[in-house]
Amino acid sequence: MKDYLFKYAKELFIALAITRISTYKYSSDTGILISIFLLSYSYIFLNALFSVPCGRFRWEYTRKSWVLMAVNWYIAYWMTTWVLDNVVTVENIYKPAQAIYYLIVFDIAYYPMHYLFHTRLFWFIHKVHHQAQVNQGVDAFYMHPIELILTVLVFYIGTVMWIPTSPLIIYDMVAIGIKNTMWAHMGADAEHMQSPNHWLHHKYFNINYGNIFMDFIFDTFKQY
């Protein structure tokens, strides 16, 4: 557990560093968001090539799969730019407590949604994500567009819609969401998976639904 927490903290720090680089280099929302995505994906891809055993890259991965992920990336970008234009404040005052609050609220909101996705009624949506076939991190965005829209909505409705914040925190949340989610889906097997607990979720389906602490509350946490 200590090793996993250390790795998670390291990846969290890198996500925040990616935000700082992007905001230093660009001034527009579009430039910053694209920079965050490209830097995050480049970091994950280089790890997959030289550091983390991920198995053979499946170049035969269908065009449909890449189109699906591109569509989801664009949807998330459009929804985030709308929030930045219409909800956030203009002041660049960073409040760490607010960022922590956002992460906690998202875990509380995401857990029941993820649980419902595994019920018979909504499985047709979530099963797309569980059909992904590569391990280089991009599987994080291999999902039904409805799931992507609901995930982003759950985060923004549960956070900035109630407590508006500065753009800096939104950028950090985007970087953490993109990079750390890809990081959690990287690794050829359980031994090399960067988030082995999430690997267990993909194997057994009925455990490890949350991100931080909700699995402990509802006794669905399973340690690898």
Buried (B, 14 or more C-beta within 10 A) or exposed (E): EEEBEEEBEEBBEBBBEBBEBBBEEBEEBEEBBBBBBEBBBEBBBEBBEEEBEBEEEEEEBEEEBEEBBEEBBEBBBEBBBEBBEEBBEEEEEEEEEBBEBBBBBBBBBBBBBBBBBBEEEBBEBBBBBBEBEBBBBBBBBBBBBBBBBBBBBBBBEBBBEEEEBBBBBBBBBBBBBBBBBBBBBBBBEEEBBBBBBBBBBBEEBEBBBBBBEBBEEEEBBBEB
